[in-house]
């Protein structure tokens, strides 16, 4: 098949496919002529798998290359994925769902009540797309819905005295943070590299910064928890 046909079948832009080939994530295609390459069905599977590793597991391309190398050598791909993921996330954090269509299906998958779903959408915490008149919830939205329910189950919900409006504040804080990060990115690379490289680096940046934010939050949360504990104890003893 031609690259235009491959792009449509795999759900990836031609620029992304060229980038994957240049980076060694995909093998070079067979040339039929100087400017005409031919791709077989195996490229579709590979591209979809690479995108899954990026979108669902947040792995940077440098780590995906390791998986591809093991794949090329005939090693079990899933084993390679789990080994590399263990360097970043715990087993529970790796079990991320795919997108879900429809509010009812979303509530069943996440356990979120109708009232809470309405509130989370109003606050912009959960932001589905509307496609053909039906709401489609992304992988991130599904994960957030489950986490919100888990908060309540572990004693961090409204019935335990926690203010639900804090989630809206967190969303606004993260929006400011990510907007600042995107500004840094655009200031550094806008109109300085070609479109293919720009979008490829943007994807890599989102992946690696997601990992950075995750671990930085864990680290700072522990530090500030200890500081707040010491402060409260000091105030109590006075």
N, C-alpha and C positions, 0 to 999 in steps of 0.2 A: 504494500500500500504506500501511497505518497504521504509526505509529512502532514499535509492538510487533513488527510483522512485519519492519520494516527492521532493528531491533536484532538479531533472531534471524538474519536473512540475512547481516548484516554482521559479526556476532560482537562487537558493541559495546553496552554498556548504554545505555539511553535517556538517562540523565544526560549521558553522554559526547557523544551526538549533539546534544543541546540545547546543550552547551558549544561544540562545533564550529560550530554555527550562530551562536551569539552572538559567537564570536570571528572570524567571517567566513571560516572554513575551508570551510564548506558554504553553499550558497545557501539563502535562506529558502524553505520549501516553499509549495506552493499551498494556500490555505485553502479547505476545503469548508464549514466553519462556523466559528463563533467559536473553539471549542476543538477543532476537528478539522482536522488537516493531512494532506495527501496527498503521498507521496514516490514517485518513479519509480525505475527500476533504476539510473540513473546514480549515485544516492546510495550504493548498495552498493559500486561500484567506487571512488568517492572515499574513503569511510570506510576501506576496506581499504588503500588506498594511503597514507592519512595514518597509519594504525596501523603500516604497514610502515616508513615514514620514521622514526617514533618508536622502534619496537622493534628494527629491524634496522640503522638508520643513526644512531641516537642524536641526531637533529636536534631542537633545541628548536622549539616551536610558532612562535616569531617567524620562524625560517628557513623552516619549512614554509609559512607564509603567503606568502612570496616565491615559492615553487614554485607554490602554488595560483593566485596572480595571473598567473603566466606561463602556467599551464595554461588559465586562463580566457581569456587573450588568444590562445591557439592556438599558443604556443611549445612546442617539444619538451620534454616533462616530464623525460625522462632527462637531457638536457643541463643542465637547471636543477639537477637533483639532484647531478650530478657536479660542477658548478661550486661549489655551496654546500658540498658535502662536502670539497672540496679545501681549504677554509678550516680544516678541523679535522683530517682524517686523510689519510695517504698512500694510494695506490691499493691496495696490498696490504691495509691495515688495513680498507678498506671492503668487501672481498670476504667478507662474513659469510654462512655457510650458514643454512638453516632447520632446523627440528626433524627428528629422525630416530627411527624406531620400531625397537626391537629391538637387543640387544647386538651381534649379528653385523653388522648394517648400520652400527652406530656404529663398530665397529672397522675396517670396510672404508673408511668415510668419513674416519676420522681417522688410521688407521695405528697406533692404540694397541693393544698386545698385551692378551691376556686377563688376564694377571697384573697388568699395570699398571692396567687398567681396574678390577679388583677393589680394588686398593690405593687408587686415586683416589676410589672410591666409599666405601670404609671411612673415608678421611680427610675426606670431605665436600667434596672439591674438585669432583667431578662428582656431581650429585644428580638422577638421573632420577625422573620420576613413573611410577607404575604405573597404567596405564589398561587396563581389560578384560584384566588379567593379563599385559600386555606393557609393558616399560619404554619410556618415551618420553623422549628426550633433547632438551633445549631448544637453541635457537640458541647460547646462551652455553656450554652443556656441549660442544657440537660444536666451537666455537671453542677452548675450553680444551684439548680432546683433541688438536686439531691443533697447538696451540702447544707442548704438552708433548712431542710427537714432534719438533717443529722444534728444541726445545732440545737434544735428543740429537743431531740431525743437524748442528747448528752447533758442537758441541763443549762443550755445557753439561749433559751427562748424567752418570749414575753412572760410566760407563767412563772419564770424563775427570776423575774425582775429586770431582764435585759430589754433595752429600748430598741425595737425593730427599726426605728428611723435611722439608727446608726449605719445600717446597710446602705441607705441612700447616701449618707455622708462618705462612707468608704468608696462608693462608686464615683462620687464627685472627686475625691482625693486622687483616686487612681486615674481618672480621666485627665486631671491636670498633669500628673506624673507622666503618663504615656504621651500626652500632647507635647510636653517638653522634650521627651525623648525623640519623637518624630521630627520636631523642629531641629534638634541637633543633627539628626540624620540628613534632613533636606539641606540644611546649611552646609554640610560637609560634602554632599555628593550631587546636589541638583545641578543639572546641565554640565556636569564635569565627567560623567561616564555615560555610556550608551544606555538605552532603555532596558535592554536585556540584563546588563550587569546591575543596573539600579534596582530593578524588581527582584533579582536574585539575592542581592545583598539585603534588601528590605526583608525578605522572607527569612534569611539567616539571622538577621538582627532580631526579629520578633521571637524566633525560637530561642536564641541564646539569652535574650533579656528576660524571657519568661522564666527560665531557669535561675537567672540572677536574682530576679524579684522574689522568687519562691524561697531561695536559701537566705537572702538578705532579711526577709520578713521573719523567718524562723530565728535567725541570729539576734535581730534587734528585739523581737518579742521576748526572748528569754532574758536579754539584758535589762530591758525596761521593766519587766515583771519583777526581777530581783531588786531593782532600784525602788520601785513603788512599794514593794514589801518592806524594805528597810525604812522607807519614809513613814509608812503607816505604823510600824512598830515603834519608831522613834516618837511619833506624835502620841501614841497610846501610853507611852511610859512617862510622859511629861505631866 
